[in-house]
């Protein structure tokens, strides 16, 4: 694993810079939109552009890789993403910002896909799980570090936009100077939503609602922080706390899910998140430390849910089917993310700022209630039949599924179609 990581250090370093630039933009856009006088609804739709771009990029970038290749796609995506940040800094217009967020999301999806396919090519069956873990740590760490950079800027300054642009621009250098050749690429097939619902309704509903919640936090979290009186530095801490919570709790939660019925763990984590979000409604600037604690606990439930739902679906699949299923589930999550920011913005605009965490509490409660319902409809998978929990970053693309060491990637639709009923031998699918 150390040899694989050492051979991939340029890729990991570039990824760290990309995520730092992304994290800085997440907070910067929310604070600057408020300073520019954008309405909450306008800001919500501007921020939704990023998640729509991620969704579209996940569908379209693989086709570019087939025609152009990894190096050119990565360079083009980095250049466009860097330029988009500067356009936002110069032109303070919501329509322009929404378009640039769409471009940014599209480009980041492309860079994620390139990085993940490169990591998969450099990993062996023995090191894929460890490389995926390192990938998650770097992405989450870079995201949190970028969000903290908001405290280094000054009011009404474009300096932080320049920093975000530079971070993304520099990220391309270590990747393009890598001495290893570009990997071969084949886009994984995706299972249809109907088939996914047959495999695991809980995974589909859970990931859809989880995507909405993540988009609410990262789309409108900075706006919420400013609305309750936090300054820019405090907003940075506020937005970083969920990421830190994910890094702390991801693996303990995963280990518990390997030892117990995964649905019980999904239920428990969803309840924990609902309680943390509900308590956060009680705290403001005067109780900032308690608010941060709530955000840390909430992040420790929000992000593991993503991996828990994918792991739960994998418990009903053979290794041949896991990548196609995970790819479909990632798209379900991405579709939910497109809706999150506008829903949060509309709620804040018409129900007041206090409704922000109320909406999040409702989402977590819905996941918990649906988990309870599914537990009444299907028997638990025995512990010995469960596959191991594998942490997958929320920000990852469909290619991250290929790094799961439990999978056997067969990208051909024809090969998958050879099985008349791919679930016929699984007694737990009903």
Wavefront OBJ file of the C-alpha trace (Angstrom):
o trace
v 0.000 0.000 0.000
v 2.857 2.403 0.828
v 4.377 1.782 -2.593
v 1.023 2.445 -4.268
v 0.510 5.633 -2.250
v 4.053 6.824 -2.986
v 3.552 6.185 -6.679
v 0.353 8.252 -6.538
v 1.592 11.162 -4.410
v 1.357 13.650 -7.277
v -2.242 12.677 -7.855
v -3.080 12.941 -4.148
v -1.357 16.321 -3.883
v -3.278 17.630 -6.869
v -6.495 16.278 -5.381
v -5.752 18.014 -2.070
v -5.383 21.348 -3.865
v -8.563 20.772 -5.862
v -10.581 20.056 -2.713
v -9.091 23.034 -0.877
v -10.123 25.283 -3.761
v -13.568 23.725 -3.770
v -13.995 24.106 -0.008
v -12.993 27.767 -0.136
v -15.501 28.423 -2.922
v -18.331 26.744 -1.004
v -18.014 29.202 1.892
v -16.886 32.190 -0.158
v -19.873 32.162 -2.507
v -22.362 31.981 0.366
v -20.811 34.895 2.243
v -20.286 37.062 -0.832
v -23.831 36.446 -2.069
v -25.151 37.784 1.222
v -22.820 40.799 1.061
v -23.954 41.459 -2.524
v -27.582 41.604 -1.393
v -28.820 38.486 -3.188
v -32.095 37.168 -1.823
v -32.087 33.799 -0.103
v -33.988 32.215 -2.981
v -31.563 33.635 -5.528
v -28.591 32.371 -3.526
v -30.182 28.927 -3.249
v -30.550 28.591 -6.996
v -27.050 29.962 -7.598
v -25.581 27.351 -5.255
v -27.693 24.604 -6.860
v -25.826 25.255 -10.105
v -22.766 23.463 -8.709
v -24.690 20.299 -7.883
v -26.438 20.358 -11.264
v -23.008 20.681 -12.874
v -21.715 17.709 -10.889
v -24.720 15.679 -12.014
v -24.316 16.618 -15.689
v -20.560 16.158 -15.577
v -20.919 12.645 -14.198
v -23.008 11.776 -17.246
v -21.044 13.566 -19.962
v -17.371 13.638 -18.955
v -16.834 9.855 -19.397
v -17.685 10.316 -23.071
v -15.033 13.042 -23.326
v -12.457 10.726 -21.777
v -13.135 8.159 -24.473
v -12.526 10.724 -27.211
v -9.846 13.028 -25.767
v -8.019 11.217 -22.968
v -7.334 11.809 -19.278
v -4.557 14.386 -19.458
v -6.309 16.761 -21.843
v -9.640 16.459 -20.037
v -8.051 17.134 -16.649
v -6.136 20.147 -17.978
v -9.213 21.570 -19.697
v -11.431 21.052 -16.647
v -8.917 22.699 -14.306
v -8.516 25.693 -16.616
v -12.268 26.198 -16.926
v -12.856 25.801 -13.183
v -10.095 28.292 -12.403
v -11.482 30.816 -14.889
v -15.018 30.402 -13.528
v -13.884 31.553 -10.072
v -12.372 34.720 -11.504
v -15.497 35.488 -13.522
v -17.541 35.279 -10.319
v -15.119 37.686 -8.621
v -15.373 40.267 -11.403
v -19.060 40.063 -12.393
v -21.453 40.268 -9.437
v -24.608 39.039 -11.121
v -26.744 36.087 -9.949
v -27.332 34.716 -13.449
v -23.609 34.803 -14.196
v -22.830 33.226 -10.833
v -25.342 30.434 -11.419
v -23.811 29.715 -14.821
v -20.287 29.740 -13.386
v -21.342 27.393 -10.582
v -22.739 25.058 -13.225
v -19.429 25.192 -15.081
v -17.516 24.654 -11.829
v -19.569 21.612 -10.889
v -19.150 20.137 -14.363
v -15.389 20.646 -14.245
v -14.992 19.262 -10.745
v -16.960 16.160 -11.751
v -14.513 15.697 -14.597
v -11.481 16.095 -12.345
v -12.919 13.656 -9.801
v -13.509 11.064 -12.523
v -9.961 11.439 -13.851
v -8.412 11.166 -10.378
v -10.508 8.152 -9.386
v -9.896 6.229 -12.594
v -6.171 6.980 -12.254
v -6.168 5.713 -8.655
v -8.010 2.578 -9.688
v -5.413 1.939 -12.393
v -2.533 2.364 -9.911
v -4.111 0.152 -7.236
v -4.019 -3.613 -6.891
v -6.746 -5.821 -5.483
v -4.817 -5.832 -2.193
v -4.449 -2.037 -1.938
v -7.681 -0.676 -3.415
v -9.464 -0.447 -0.064
v -6.557 1.366 1.578
v -6.176 3.714 -1.380
v -9.884 4.507 -1.179
v -9.499 5.273 2.539
v -6.570 7.588 1.818
v -8.576 9.186 -0.974
v -11.423 9.904 1.443
v -9.111 11.390 4.083
v -7.459 13.680 1.544
v -10.722 14.848 -0.016
v -12.377 15.576 3.322
v -9.218 17.125 4.763
v -8.742 19.336 1.716
v -12.387 20.396 1.786
v -12.154 21.375 5.455
v -8.847 23.209 4.994
v -10.310 25.231 2.139
v -13.355 26.221 4.178
v -11.117 27.468 6.981
v -9.348 29.820 4.554
v -12.358 32.151 4.634
v -10.949 33.596 7.883
v -7.832 34.874 6.083
v -9.669 37.268 3.774
v -10.923 40.805 4.256
v -14.374 42.208 3.673
v -15.250 43.130 0.073
v -11.958 41.733 -1.231
v -11.486 39.537 -4.285
v -8.257 38.118 -2.866
v -9.866 34.848 -1.765
v -11.377 34.342 -5.218
v -7.860 34.627 -6.604
v -6.604 32.113 -4.020
v -9.331 29.627 -4.982
v -8.458 30.078 -8.650
v -4.739 29.610 -8.006
v -5.314 26.439 -5.968
v -7.260 24.831 -8.803
v -4.728 26.002 -11.394
v -1.738 24.657 -9.475
v -3.514 21.335 -8.899
v -3.078 20.463 -12.546
v 0.737 20.724 -12.409
v 1.600 17.617 -10.319
v -0.967 15.556 -12.195
v 0.241 16.521 -15.658
v 3.894 16.081 -14.669
v 3.293 12.563 -13.370
v 5.721 10.100 -14.923
v 3.099 7.366 -15.218
v 0.952 6.992 -18.279
v -2.752 7.729 -18.359
v -4.951 4.760 -17.500
v -7.287 2.959 -19.820
v -10.880 3.966 -19.221
v -14.232 2.256 -19.503
v -17.332 3.882 -18.100
v -19.195 1.606 -15.673
v -22.769 0.690 -16.461
v -25.486 1.990 -14.162
v -28.428 0.046 -12.820
v -31.820 1.599 -13.428
v -33.693 3.134 -10.513
v -36.317 0.398 -10.869
v -33.682 -2.283 -10.454
v -32.097 -0.415 -7.563
v -35.448 -0.209 -5.822
v -35.756 -3.947 -6.249
v -32.362 -4.454 -4.629
v -32.668 -1.980 -1.749
v -35.414 0.639 -1.421
v -33.697 1.911 1.735
v -30.457 2.621 -0.145
v -32.300 4.541 -2.878
v -34.486 6.633 -0.573
v -31.687 7.116 1.943
v -29.202 8.362 -0.648
v -31.762 10.639 -2.306
v -32.608 12.320 1.010
v -28.945 12.357 1.997
v -28.094 14.248 -1.197
v -30.733 16.868 -0.378
v -29.333 17.304 3.136
v -25.711 17.641 1.983
v -26.732 20.263 -0.572
v -28.644 22.190 2.088
v -25.628 22.317 4.388
v -22.996 23.163 1.790
v -25.255 25.296 -0.369
v -26.898 27.471 2.284
v -24.873 26.803 5.445
v -22.749 29.944 5.044
v -25.887 32.041 4.493
v -27.386 30.581 7.662
v -24.231 31.356 9.633
v -24.174 34.996 8.541
v -27.908 35.316 9.232
v -27.459 34.352 12.904
v -24.652 36.865 13.342
v -21.486 34.811 12.779
v -18.506 36.573 11.244
v -16.554 35.090 8.331
v -14.073 33.257 10.566
v -16.886 31.702 12.589
v -18.673 30.705 9.379
v -15.490 28.890 8.357
v -15.474 26.931 11.620
v -19.222 26.308 11.295
v -18.821 24.815 7.821
v -15.713 22.805 8.698
v -17.229 21.125 11.781
v -19.356 18.614 9.768
v -16.298 17.590 7.737
v -14.302 17.007 10.917
v -17.197 15.012 12.342
v -17.196 12.805 9.263
v -13.463 12.121 9.593
v -13.875 11.212 13.268
v -17.011 9.055 13.098
v -16.912 7.476 9.620
v -14.912 4.418 10.599
v -16.444 3.715 14.046
v -19.871 3.828 12.412
v -18.646 1.562 9.624
v -17.248 -1.008 12.024
v -20.545 -1.105 13.919
v -22.391 -1.708 10.662
v -20.187 -4.762 10.017
v -21.176 -6.279 13.359
v -24.912 -5.531 13.429
v -27.847 -5.321 11.051
v -26.844 -2.396 8.857
v -30.374 -1.028 8.925
v -30.144 -0.609 12.697
v -26.969 1.408 12.240
v -28.595 3.513 9.476
v -31.564 4.099 11.792
v -29.307 5.030 14.725
v -27.147 7.378 12.671
v -30.212 9.081 11.172
v -31.712 9.578 14.651
v -28.388 10.928 15.920
v -28.307 13.406 13.043
v -31.915 14.444 13.630
v -31.231 15.104 17.320
v -28.067 17.090 16.547
v -29.884 19.199 13.938
v -32.834 19.785 16.257
v -30.523 20.921 19.057
v -28.695 23.241 16.653
v -31.890 25.282 16.313
v -31.450 26.302 19.968
v -27.960 27.744 19.603
v -26.641 30.876 17.964
v -23.605 33.118 18.143
v -23.757 33.321 21.938
v -23.561 29.515 22.207
v -21.137 29.095 19.329
v -19.187 26.213 20.917
v -22.390 24.197 21.380
v -23.460 24.991 17.833
v -20.127 23.683 16.551
v -20.557 20.504 18.596
v -23.987 19.945 17.036
v -22.524 20.459 13.569
v -19.676 18.054 14.299
v -22.102 15.350 15.441
v -24.414 16.047 12.537
v -21.562 15.731 10.031
v -20.580 12.475 11.712
v -24.020 11.131 10.848
v -24.605 12.818 7.491
v -21.514 11.636 5.634
v -21.359 8.006 6.890
v -24.968 7.549 5.731
v -23.724 7.789 2.151
v -21.356 4.844 2.539
v -23.801 2.921 4.767
v -26.517 3.003 2.113
v -24.135 1.802 -0.604
v -22.821 -0.959 1.696
v -26.402 -1.984 2.518
v -27.232 -2.299 -1.187
v -24.040 -4.309 -1.760
v -25.202 -6.855 0.829
v -27.823 -7.982 -1.702
v -25.491 -8.085 -4.702
v -22.752 -10.215 -6.150
v -19.348 -8.588 -6.819
v -20.261 -8.514 -10.536
v -23.188 -6.180 -9.827
v -21.744 -3.805 -7.213
v -20.155 -1.193 -9.467
v -23.251 -0.821 -11.644
v -25.432 -0.496 -8.531
v -23.094 1.979 -6.827
v -22.923 4.068 -10.003
v -26.708 4.254 -10.101
v -26.916 5.125 -6.408
v -24.356 7.918 -6.813
v -26.582 9.438 -9.491
v -29.616 9.170 -7.189
v -27.657 11.043 -4.532
v -26.595 13.639 -7.089
v -30.175 14.156 -8.205
v -31.181 14.820 -4.614
v -28.311 17.274 -4.211
v -29.663 19.409 -7.067
v -32.838 19.985 -5.040
v -31.303 20.704 -1.638
v -30.100 24.301 -1.928
v -33.302 25.671 -3.521
v -35.437 23.859 -0.922
v -33.366 25.317 1.928
v -33.496 28.778 0.355
v -37.268 28.690 -0.112
v -37.703 27.491 3.449
v -35.535 30.297 4.854
v -37.242 32.903 2.689
v -40.835 32.011 3.581
v -40.557 30.289 6.980
v -37.652 32.172 8.497
v -34.015 31.399 9.237
v -34.992 29.019 12.036
v -36.477 26.613 9.494
v -33.010 25.726 8.146
v -32.222 23.126 10.775
v -35.895 22.172 11.068
v -35.826 21.071 7.423
v -32.633 19.107 8.022
v -34.190 17.464 11.086
v -37.198 16.442 8.999
v -34.957 14.863 6.354
v -33.038 12.846 8.945
v -36.300 11.765 10.560
v -37.669 10.620 7.204
v -34.604 8.409 6.691
v -35.025 6.943 10.185
v -38.737 6.249 9.684
v -38.159 4.626 6.306
v -35.429 2.443 7.824
v -37.923 1.316 10.465
v -40.485 0.566 7.757
v -38.016 -1.494 5.734
v -37.046 -3.467 8.830
v -40.675 -4.535 9.091
v -40.775 -5.600 5.420
v -37.609 -7.673 5.001
v -35.595 -9.988 7.197
v -32.103 -8.883 8.158
v -29.102 -10.108 6.218
v -27.072 -12.359 8.589
v -23.831 -10.776 9.766
v -21.789 -13.469 8.063
v -23.474 -12.648 4.737
v -22.758 -8.918 4.974
v -19.825 -7.505 3.069
v -17.373 -5.164 4.819
v -18.158 -1.468 5.145
v -16.100 0.645 2.746
v -15.958 4.418 3.295
v -16.613 6.353 0.079
v -16.309 10.149 -0.066
v -19.581 11.998 -0.569
v -17.870 14.182 -3.184
v -16.741 11.209 -5.269
v -17.906 10.371 -8.776
v -19.212 7.089 -10.136
v -15.620 5.923 -10.646
v -15.001 5.720 -6.888
v -17.091 2.550 -6.855
v -14.375 0.781 -8.833
v -11.980 1.269 -5.897
v -14.153 -0.850 -3.618
v -12.075 -4.036 -3.097
v -15.235 -6.140 -2.896
v -16.296 -5.361 -6.445
v -15.615 -7.227 -9.639
v -15.929 -4.591 -12.330
v -17.561 -5.730 -15.539
v -18.465 -2.573 -17.470
v -20.095 -4.294 -20.405
v -23.881 -4.126 -20.539
v -23.883 -7.264 -22.689
v -22.079 -9.221 -19.998
v -24.491 -8.013 -17.360
v -27.416 -8.939 -19.591
v -26.217 -12.547 -19.759
v -27.811 -13.033 -16.358
v -31.562 -13.336 -16.923
v -32.223 -12.329 -13.331
v -29.094 -11.030 -11.596
v -30.751 -11.395 -8.192
v -32.133 -14.900 -8.602
v -29.515 -16.495 -6.373
v -29.836 -13.946 -3.545
v -32.348 -15.103 -0.910
v -32.450 -11.664 0.723
v -33.851 -9.759 -2.267
v -37.643 -9.606 -2.166
l 1 2 3 4 5 6 7 8 9 10 11 12 13 14 15 16 17 18 19 20 21 22 23 24 25 26 27 28 29 30 31 32 33 34 35 36 37 38 39 40 41 42 43 44 45 46 47 48 49 50 51 52 53 54 55 56 57 58 59 60 61 62 63 64 65 66 67 68 69 70 71 72 73 74 75 76 77 78 79 80 81 82 83 84 85 86 87 88 89 90 91 92 93 94 95 96 97 98 99 100 101 102 103 104 105 106 107 108 109 110 111 112 113 114 115 116 117 118 119 120 121 122 123 124 125 126 127 128 129 130 131 132 133 134 135 136 137 138 139 140 141 142 143 144 145 146 147 148 149 150 151 152 153 154 155 156 157 158 159 160 161 162 163 164 165 166 167 168 169 170 171 172 173 174 175 176 177 178 179 180 181 182 183 184 185 186 187 188 189 190 191 192 193 194 195 196 197 198 199 200 201 202 203 204 205 206 207 208 209 210 211 212 213 214 215 216 217 218 219 220 221 222 223 224 225 226 227 228 229 230 231 232 233 234 235 236 237 238 239 240 241 242 243 244 245 246 247 248 249 250 251 252 253 254 255 256 257 258 259 260 261 262 263 264 265 266 267 268 269 270 271 272 273 274 275 276 277 278 279 280 281 282 283 284 285 286 287 288 289 290 291 292 293 294 295 296 297 298 299 300 301 302 303 304 305 306 307 308 309 310 311 312 313 314 315 316 317 318 319 320 321 322 323 324 325 326 327 328 329 330 331 332 333 334 335 336 337 338 339 340 341 342 343 344 345 346 347 348 349 350 351 352 353 354 355 356 357 358 359 360 361 362 363 364 365 366 367 368 369 370 371 372 373 374 375 376 377 378 379 380 381 382 383 384 385 386 387 388 389 390 391 392 393 394 395 396 397 398 399 400 401 402 403 404 405 406 407 408 409 410 411 412 413 414 415 416 417 418 419 420 421 422 423 424 425 426 427 428 429 430
